[in-house]
Amino acid sequence: MLQAVIVDDEKKALQSLSWELTNFSDEINVVASFTDPYEALSYLSNNTPDCLFLDIEMPTMDGFQFIQKLSNKDFPVVITTAYNQYAIKALKNEAIDYLLKPIDTDDLKDTIVKIKKFNARSYTADRLEKILLNFNANEKHKKITFNTDGKLVFLESKEILYAESDGNYSTIYLSDGNKIVLTKKLKEVNELLPNDSFFRIHNSYIINLTKIKEFLKTDGYVVLQSNHKIPVSRQKKSDFLDLL
């Protein structure tokens, strides 16, 4: 059964929608309802329902502002309104559907189908991610895993040339000429890389030791097989030479 939350500033409208959802379908259970959008936001920051039914016309905060303020968006939103001119805007503001009050039974059934499809896709994606991570945790299949742009990237050590810091971001440079930008500091990236083949040679750089072609001792640079020149910091020089 789908766990639903309703937000509508009019108490009578809220009670009516709750009754309609409960009586029109045995597939939805209303677990919480709010006339105050701020209380609803607080609740939704700590709870993830299967769906949210949200009224557009609210005086203190309209439905579109509400959607923008949601910190947790891992559930489908259905707009409820007495004004069908909101339909197009609703669908452009991350709502999967809208229902025109008073709610028609067939429309509600169609909406439930959309909610189920949305949740099925989310479940499948989450489950697949867990399967991939568990598979990769096995030493026989172990690869370096980066989470970026809503996807998991699995790489072997030999595919990585070096990593470069850019404040709160880091860029991974690959042997094939591609690069991956991560919303991680270089320190965090360093923790993901195996220390038997990667070395933080500078505050701004981590290199793959197997990709070194030359070490220019006088200039204080290493040259990688890709011909990238990476500086060696004074503080790291001694440790680096010990590794070599």
N, C-alpha and C positions, 0 to 999 in steps of 0.2 A: 504493500500500500504506500502511495506517495505521501510524504510528510510535507504539508503546505503551511505557509505563513501568509497572512493577509494584512495589508496596510491600507487603511482608509480613514480619513479624518472624521467622516460622518458615522456615528455609532449605528444608526439604523441601516445604513448602506452596508456597513461591515457585517452586522448580524444577518442581513439578507443574503449577502454573498456567501457567508459561512454556511447558512442553511441550504443555499442552492448547491454549493459544492458537495456538501454532505449527502443531500437527497438526490441529486442528479447522478451521482456516481458513487459506487462502493470502492473506488480505487484511490480516493483522496481522504486523508485525515488532516483536519486543521489543527496543528499543534500549538499555534500562537497567533494572536491577532492584536493589532495596535491602531489606536486613533492618533497617537503621537509619533510622528516620523523619527524623532530623535531617540525615543525609547526603542523603536524598531531597529534603528542603526546599531544601537548598543547591543541588542539581542543578537543581531546577525553577525556582529564582529566575533562572537563566541560560539555561534551555532550555524550549521550548514543544513538547511532544509533541502528537500528535493525540488521545491519550486516556490516562487514568491508571486503573489497576486498583489499588484500595486496600483492604487488609484492615482490618476494624474492631477486632478483638481484638488490640491490641498493648500490652505492659505499660508502656513508657515514655511512650507518647502514643497514645491511641486514634484511630481514623480520623476521628472528628468533630472532635477537637482539631486534627488534622493539616490538615483542610480550612480551619479558621478561621485557621491560621497561614500558609496559602499566600499569598504576595505576588503571584503570577501565577496568575490563574484563567481564562486564555483557552483552556481546553481542557475537554472533558467528563470527569467523574469517575464511575467505575463502582465501586460498593462490592462487595467479595467477602467472604462470611461463611458460616460453618457454622450460623448461627442466624437463622432467618427472622423473628424478632421485631424485627430491626433494620430491616426493609424500609421501613416507613413513616417512621421517623426519618431513614433514609438519604436518601429522596427529598425530605425537608424541609430537608436540609442541603446543597443544591446538587448532589447526585449525580443524574445523569440516569437511572441504572438500578442494579440490584443483581443479583448472581449468587450463587446458593446452592451452596456446595461440597458434594460434587464437582460440577463444572460440567457441565450438560447441553448437548449439542451444539445443540439447537434454541433453547435460551435464549441461547446465545452468538451464534447467527446473528441473533436479534432484537436483541440488544444492539449488534451491529455496524451494523445498519440505523439504530438510534437515533444512534450516534456519527456516522455519515455524514451524517445529516440535520442534526445539530448543526453539524458543520464546514461543511456547504454553506451554512447560514444565515449563519454567521460570515464565510465567504469573500464571499458576496454583499453583506453589509453593508459590509465593508471596501472591496470593489471599488467599490461605489456611492459611498461617501464620497470615494474618490480621484477618481472621475469628476466629482462635483460640485465638488470643490476645484479640479480642473484647468479645468473649465468657467468657474468664477468667476474664475480667474486671468487670463482673457482680458479685456482692457480694455473690450471691447464689452459684456461681461456683468457687469462688476465690481460686486460688492456687499460690504458689510461682513459678515464671517463671525464668528460667536460659537459656541464649542463649550460646550454646557451640558446637564446632565441626560441625557447619553448621546445627544444629537442636535446636528446642525448647524443654526444659525439664520442665514438670509441676509436682510440688511436694506439698504435704501437709506438714504442720509444723511437724507433728508427725513422718514423714519419715526422718527428719534431726536430727543428733546427735550434730554435731558441725562443725565449719568452721575453717580452719587453713591458716595462711598467709605464702606465699613463695615469698616475694618480690613483683613483679608485677603480680603474679599469686596467686590464692587461691584454696584450695581443700575443697570440701563439703563432709563430711563423713555421710553415710546413715545408718539407722538402720538395713538394710538387709546385711550390710558388703560391699556394693559397695561404690564407691566414684566418684565425678565429679570434674574435673580440669577446672577452669575458668581463662580466661585471664583478670582478674579484681583484683584490690587491695582489701584488706579486708574491707577498708572503703566503697568501692562501694558495696560489698556484704552485708555489714551491712545495707545499705539503702534499699536493696531489702527484707530484713527479717522483719517480724512484731515485733515491740518493746515490745509487751505484752508477748511474749514467748521466745525471744532471747535477749542475753545480751553479750556485748563485755567485757569479763572478764579479758582480757589481750591484749596487743598490737598485739599479734599473734593469738588470739583465740576468737571466738564467740561461745557460747554454747546455746543449747536449754534448757531453765530452767525446762521444764517438764521432762527432761531426767536425772536430778540429782538424784543420789542414796545416796551420802554421801558428807559432807564437812569436810575436815580434817583441822581444824582451826590452829593447831600447825604447820603443814607442809605447809599450804597455798595452798591446792589443793582441787578441787572437783573431785569426782569419778562419772562417768556417769553410766547409767544402762548397758552399754556395757563394763564396767570396764576400760574405758579410763580415765587416770588421767590427768586433765587439770590444769595448774597453775593459781592462782589468783594473779594478780599484786597488789602491795601495794596501788597504786593509785586508784584501782577499788574496793578494799576490803570493804570500808565503804558503797559505793553505793550498792554493792552486798548484804551485810548484811541487808541493808534497804529493799531490794526486798524480801529477805527471811522472 
